[in-house]
Amino acid sequence: MGNLNGISDYSPWTQYVSGLYGGLATLSYALGSVGNPNLKWETSKQTDIGFNVGVLNDRITGQFAYYNNNIDGLILYVNQAPSAGLPTVSYPGPPLNVGSMYNRGVEISINATPIQNKEFTWTTNFNLTINKNRVTRLADGLPSIQTGTSGLETVNLTMPGYALGYLWVTRTAGVDPGTGKRVFVNSAGQKVYYQYYAPSGQFNYSTTADGTTKYVSPTGGTSITQAADAVMYKSPLPKYVGGWSNSFNYKGFTLDVLLTYQAGFYVYYGTNAGLHDQRFWNNATDMLSDGWTDKDQAGKKYARPVFNDNVSNGSAMPMDINVFKGDFIKLRTLSLSYNLPATLIQRAKIGSARIYISGQNLGIMTSYPGPDPEVASNGNSTSGQGVDRNTAVNGRTYTIGLNVGF
């Protein structure tokens, strides 16, 4: 087994890129990415056990399979020490065969023809995959691997004992009703109040002598950092994946309906963090209803707005309030077609003709507040799933067509 989605075609080789200056191509080249000439294929040892059943003259059939896939030589991009002198242009480091993981679970499929007569037929299929993913080992001396998102936040952390690309965020405990400060929870379980202070007449992001950024805690807590206080929070990989397809045939008409679903996973809604950033950015309207504005306001979701504060609501540091369940059911495909009668098309010397109208991604049922929990800002990255930072949704498409056979 290889790794076709997680690496580029030229990952074993170091690549150089040209640049632009004043709108013109420069004559010099810069190091774009570092390759690994020793890169090898991932290997897997897989065990499959399954059986098929059929009843009522196979009007109802089913398949059940158990699989256990152990993968060695896991290919991941690995951060290198600054002293190594390697660039971090496109990836955090060169691709390495660094460890092992497993995927194990069951696959269930049921096929049935509930109705079948001269004029009407209904066929249906339901399938379910239950999967468990675990990283079991990384390279010696490498406790974890971080995966950033488009040069913004680092939300995914790969560590032995957890699923690949686990969501890694800081914990919070609401907003202090008396002051409107964001309350963080540090690694010791202490509550730390945070408030951004901009000195009079100054609006910048740096820490000044009087403490532009301040952390205060009556329990003796210290400043919060993601590196010191973030926790392995939720898995971005679905535990349950499947679909339910139905086909209804009546005389020359056919109606096809496909529903797909995923459950048991979480999404980091980075767009939500950006929509509550207090710099010169647009804000979501719930800042008016869920944002702290006056003393003794309990139960508010967002901290008191302070210009330039990009920490309190999660834009600069990933936090748990922006992690949501991604479970969904989608109306993936809906298609209606009609086969023209043979008596009609034979006059035109046509073998067959079918007209149809279909749509994809027509509807979704989910509690996820973002546009689409199925998208990922990191594309096919194997270690960066479950992050939605200004990501375009799966497109809704409609098609009308005519198929003619001669």
Secondary structure, DSSP 8 states (H G I E B T S, - for coil): ---SSSS-TTTTS-EEEEEEETTEEEEEEEEEE---TT----EEEEEEEEEEEEETTTTEEEEEEEEEEEEES-EEE----GGG----SSSSS-EEE--EEEEEEEEEEEEEEEEE-SSEEEEEEEEEEEEEEEEEE--TT---EEEESTTS-EEEEE-TTS-TTEEEEBEEEEE-TTT--EEEE-TTS-EEEEEE---TT---SS--TT-SEEEE-TT------HHHH-EEEE--S-SEEEEEEEEEEETTEEEEEEEEEEES-EEEEHHHHHTT--SSS---THHHHHB--STT-TT-SB----TT--STTSSSS-BGGGEEE--EEEEEEEEEEEE--HHHHGGGT-SEEEEEEEEEEEEEEE--SSS-TT--TTTT-TT--SEESS------EEEEEEEEE-
